[in-house]
Amino acid sequence: QVQLVESGGGLVQAGGSLRLSCAASGRTFSLYAMGWFRQAPGKEREFVAAINWSGGSTYYSDSVKGRCTISRDNAKNTVYLQMNSLKSEDTAIYYCARRAGIYAAVAVTSTPREFDYWGQGTQVTVSS
């Protein structure tokens, strides 16, 4: 059983920055791609960013491209999402998730059903 624990969310003014972290349990973290999704009230969960198992490839939704950076530290079993120039429309609960399948690929078209383990989410609220 894998546990994912997000942290770093909070209330920030528009234009500000936040760094989300997701710590994973277990010894196989480095074998799996990871992703960040978000869900705003009344909306479906949507893809934000993903990173392959080695950290060599990253993918972003058009809505965050240029403002967010996903990274990972396999020695610390942690994936990060640095968010800059935050906008009110970024307000949502942010979830990290593990891509199902060792060395499985991720892409900008990644969907929630491709991920098998999820964190509990961390709230990001951007005030305008």
C-alpha positions in Angstrom: 0.0 0.0 0.0 1.4 3.4 -1.0 0.6 6.5 0.9 0.9 10.0 -0.7 0.8 13.0 1.6 0.5 16.5 0.1 1.5 19.7 1.8 2.2 23.3 1.0 -1.3 24.6 0.1 -2.8 27.7 1.5 -4.2 31.2 0.9 -2.2 33.5 -1.4 -2.8 36.7 -3.2 -3.0 36.8 -7.0 0.5 37.0 -8.4 2.0 35.1 -5.5 3.6 31.7 -5.4 3.3 28.4 -3.6 5.3 25.2 -3.6 3.3 22.0 -3.1 5.0 18.8 -2.0 3.9 15.2 -2.1 5.7 12.7 0.0 5.3 9.0 -0.9 5.8 5.9 1.3 7.5 2.8 0.1 10.7 1.9 -1.7 9.5 2.0 -5.3 8.8 5.7 -5.8 11.6 6.1 -8.4 10.0 3.5 -10.7 6.8 5.4 -11.2 5.7 8.6 -13.0 3.8 11.1 -10.9 1.2 13.6 -11.6 -0.6 16.6 -10.1 -4.3 17.1 -10.6 -6.7 19.7 -9.3 -10.4 20.0 -8.7 -12.4 23.1 -8.2 -15.9 23.2 -6.7 -18.5 21.9 -9.2 -15.8 20.9 -11.7 -14.2 17.7 -12.8 -10.7 16.7 -11.7 -8.3 18.0 -14.3 -4.7 17.4 -15.2 -2.1 20.0 -14.1 1.3 18.5 -14.6 3.2 15.2 -14.7 6.7 13.9 -14.5 8.2 10.7 -15.7 9.9 8.2 -13.4 13.4 9.7 -13.8 12.4 13.3 -13.8 13.7 13.7 -17.3 10.4 14.5 -18.9 7.7 16.9 -17.7 4.3 17.8 -19.0 1.9 20.7 -18.3 -1.6 21.7 -19.0 -2.0 24.8 -21.1 -3.6 26.6 -18.2 -0.4 26.3 -16.1 2.4 26.1 -18.6 5.0 28.7 -18.1 3.8 29.4 -14.5 4.3 26.0 -12.8 7.2 23.6 -12.6 7.0 19.9 -11.6 10.1 18.2 -10.2 11.0 15.2 -8.1 13.6 14.0 -5.7 13.7 10.3 -5.8 16.1 10.1 -2.9 13.4 11.8 -0.8 10.4 10.0 -2.3 8.9 13.5 -3.0 7.4 15.2 -6.0 7.0 19.0 -6.0 4.8 21.5 -7.9 6.2 25.1 -7.9 3.4 27.5 -8.8 4.1 31.1 -9.7 2.0 34.0 -10.9 -1.0 32.4 -9.3 -4.5 33.4 -10.5 -7.9 33.2 -8.9 -8.8 30.4 -11.4 -6.0 28.3 -9.9 -8.1 28.0 -6.7 -8.8 24.3 -6.2 -7.9 21.2 -4.2 -4.6 19.9 -5.6 -3.9 16.2 -5.6 -0.8 14.2 -6.3 -1.1 10.8 -7.8 1.1 7.8 -8.9 0.8 6.6 -12.4 -0.2 3.0 -12.5 2.5 0.7 -13.9 6.3 0.6 -13.5 8.0 3.0 -16.0 4.6 3.8 -17.5 4.5 7.0 -19.5 2.6 10.2 -18.8 1.5 12.9 -21.1 -0.5 16.1 -21.3 -3.4 13.9 -22.1 -3.1 11.9 -18.9 -6.4 11.2 -17.2 -7.2 10.4 -13.5 -8.1 6.8 -14.4 -4.4 6.1 -15.3 -3.3 6.8 -11.8 -3.7 4.2 -9.0 -2.8 6.0 -5.8 -3.9 9.4 -4.7 -3.1 11.8 -1.8 -5.8 13.4 0.3 -5.4 16.8 -1.4 -4.2 20.2 -0.3 -6.3 23.3 -0.7 -5.0 26.2 -2.8 -6.9 29.5 -2.6 -5.9 32.5 -4.6 -7.5 35.8 -3.6 -7.9 38.5 -6.3 
